């Protein structure tokens, strides 16, 4: 399990690095407001509805109930004594500071280049990546039904007494981590494709904040490390893919997109099928 997780994370990192080096040669991005707003609104609405109906849609009993040596060892190593503090910090970092920093830097970069409208387009692409990744994450959680680590540690008769029992079996994969990486990677990829000077800083700072968000989810006992690793991979893939698909047609790097589709084919097909 550990070897597969490390290899998967390395593959995502290599793919992102390869994409970034090629992306630096792109001239611009093409936005179709009707299509992109529709996708963003549709996936966003699907996620909101699924949240509202979580008690009806989510599994009442765990489907994936047992832990494993890899996740148990990581839980012992990273778990905080004050899990509530880790939980609250992950919310502030992943859903507050990281998106605010990413969007503010991209907006400032667009303004400095004299293209204020471009900043709104950048925001739309990040929002589209977030909405898509949130929907894929939610669907997977409902289907997999993995018991959260803190729930698994409770006596059976206490499990229905948690603050949010409808969340008890929605551990796989980590939504906080998925969205954090979707924001960080989509924002940095947009900046790279646009040729913003801020792009390297977004990759470094945004990536660090996303990693910290994932670590805090384990420290808070809300997710296993494998939940976080998969969330990081899926969030990174969608965060890169959405801006990449908006590269202006006729770019000199013809065929790069088709190669990327072959590399990430099954995941791309699943994401857009949903």
N, C-alpha and C positions, 0 to 999 in steps of 0.2 A: 504493500500500500504506500509506504513512504517513498520507495523508488519511483512508483508511477506518479505520485503527486509532484515530486521534484522534477521529473522529466516533463510532465505536463506544463508546469510553471515555466520551465526553461524554454519549451517550445513556444509558449505564448510570448515570452520576452524576445525571443529571436524573431518571431513573426512581426512584432511591433517595431523592433529595430530595423528590420528589412523594409517594412512599409514606410517608416519615417525617412529613411535614406532616399527611397524612390520618390516619396511625397515632396521632398524639398525641391524637386524639379518641376512640380506642377505649377501652373500659372494662376489658376483661379478655381472657384467652385460655382456650380450651377444650381440654383434653387428654383423649384417649381412650387410656388406658394400654395396652390390648391392641393397638390399631391402631398407636400410635406406637412402642411397644417392638418390635412385630413388624417394622415398616418399618426401624427403626434396626438391629435385629439381623440382618435379612435382607440389607440393603445392606452392613452391616459384614462379615458373613460372606462375601458375594460378593467383597468387596475382599480379604479375608484369603486366601481360596482362590486368587484370581487372582494374588496376590503369591507364594504358594507354588508355583504352576504357571507362573510367568512364563517360565521357559525353554522350556516347551512351548507356551504360548499366544502369546507375543510373536513378532514377525517375525524370522527369522534374517538377512534382508537388508533393507536400507532400501527402503521404497516411495517415500518423499519424501526424495531424497538431496541435491538441490541447494539452495544458499542463494539469497539475493537481496540487492539493493543496500541495502535498508532494514535488514535484519537484520545484514548484514556491517558496515555503518557503526556500528550500535549496539554490536556486539561489539567493534569497535576502540575505541570511546569508553569503554565500561564495564568491560572486562576487567581484572581484577586480575593483578598479577604472581604473587601467591600465591593461586592458585585454590582450593587446599585450605582455606585460612583462610576464604575467602568461602563455600565449601560448608558448612563446620562452623558458621559463624555463622548461615547461613540455617536450618539444622536447629534450633539452639538458639532462635532468634527465632521461627520459624514454628511449630515443634512443641512448644516449651517455654514461653517467656515470654508469647507472645500468648495461647494458650489459658488459661494459669494466671491471667493478669491478667483476662481477660474473665470467666471463670467465678467467680473470687474476688469481683470487683466486683458481679456480678449476685447472687451468694449473699449478700453483705453487704447489698445493697440490699433483698433480700427479707426478711432477718432484721430489718433496721431497721424494716420496716413490720409486723413481727409475723407474717410468713407464711413460716415455715421450709420448709413443704412446697412452696411456690411456687418456692423456689430449686431444688429437685430437678426440678420441671417445666421450669424455664428450662434446666437442664443437659441434659435430655432433648431439648429442641427444638434446641439447638446440636449435640448429638450426631447427631440425625437429619439435620440439614443437612450435617454433615461426612460422614456415611456415604453419603448420596445423591450428594454432589459427588465423593467419592472413587471411587464406582462408575462414574459418568458419565465421569470423567477416565480411569480405567483402560481402559474399553471403547474410548474414542476413541484412546488411545495404541496399543492393539493394532491397531486398524483402519487408522490413518493411517501408522504406521511411519516416523516422521520421524527421521532420523539426528541425534544430538546434535552440537552444534558442535565440541566437543573431539575427538570421534571423526572428524568430517568433516575435521579438520585433520591427522589422522594418515596416514602412508603406508598403502596398502592392506594390506600384509603385517603391519602392527602392530595392526590393528583388532580381531582376535580375542584380543589379549593384554591388553586392558583388565581392570581389577579385576572388573568385572561385565559381561561381554559380552552377557548377556541384556537389559541396559538400554541397549545402544548405540543402538537404533532406537526409543526411546520418549520422544522429545523433545516431541512435540505432544500435548497442551498441558501446561504446567507444573503438576505435582501439588502442589508446595510452595505455589505462588501460589494455586492453586484452594482448597486447604484453609485457607490463611491468610485469604483473603477470606471464605470460608464462615464461619469462626469469628468474624471481626471483625464482619461484617454481620449475621449471625444474632444474635449477642450484643447488638449495639447496637439491632437492630430489636426484640428481646424487651424490652429496657430501655425503649425508646420506647413500645411497646404497653402495658407495665405502668405507665408514667408515673413511672419511677424518675428521681430527680434526677441520677443518674450517666450518663444516656443521652448527653448531649452530649460528655462526656469519653470515653465508649466509642467514639463515632463518630470523634472526633479522634485519640485515642491508638491505638485499634485499627486505624483506617485507615492511620495513619502506619506502624505496625509491619508491616501487611500489604504496603504499598507497598515498604518496605525489604526484606522477604523476597523479593519479586519481583525487585527490583534486584540483590540478592545472587545470585540464580540466574543472571542474565546475567553478573555479575562472576566467578562460579565457572566459567563456560564450560559449564554443564550445560544451558542453554536459550538459545534466541534470544529477542529482545525480543517477537516476535510470539507465541511460546509463552506468555510472561508476560502479555501484554495479553489474550489469549483466556482464560487461566486466571483473571485478575482479573474479567473480565466474567461467566464462568460461575459462579465462586464467589460473586460478589456477588448474581447473580440467584437462585441456590438459597438462599443465606443470607438473602435477604429473603423469598423465596417461602414457605419452610417456616413461619416464625412467622406470616406474613400469612394463610396458609390456616387458622390456628388462632384467628383472631379469633372472639369469641363471636357465635353466630348471632343475628339480630334487631338487629344494630347499626344505629344511626341512619344510617350512611353506606351504605345499601343501594345495590348496583350498583357499588361501587368495585372489588370483586373481579372482577366480570365485565369491567370495563374493563381491569383489569390483565391478565386472561387473554387479551384480544384483543391487547393491546400485545405480550405476550411469548409468544403462543400456540405457535409452532413449537418454541421451546426447552423450554417446559413439557411439551408432548406428548412430545418426545424423552426428557426426563428420566424421566417417569413410565412411559413405555413400556418403558424398560430396567428 
